[in-house]
């Protein structure tokens, strides 16, 4: 249950959001283009970051640089 301690875990790196133009989901409520976020975990397809809501969210890597 590693996902329950991600907010307290060490930040892996910082990633910058480059856009919020999602085809399917409304990510502009949780991400801001140009803002830098703390990366807490990563998979092949997703970044898990602390988003604008203050909680951990999983987002496709194509939103970040």
MOSUL-V777955 format. One record per helix or strand of 2 or more residues. SS is the DSSP state (H for helix, E for strand). FROM is the first residue (numbers start at 0). TO is the last residue. Records with the same first field share a line. If there is no record, write none. Layout:
# MOSUL-V777955
SS = FROM-TO  FROM-TO
This chain:
# MOSUL-V777955
H = 1-4  60-62
E = 12-16  35-41  45-49  55-59
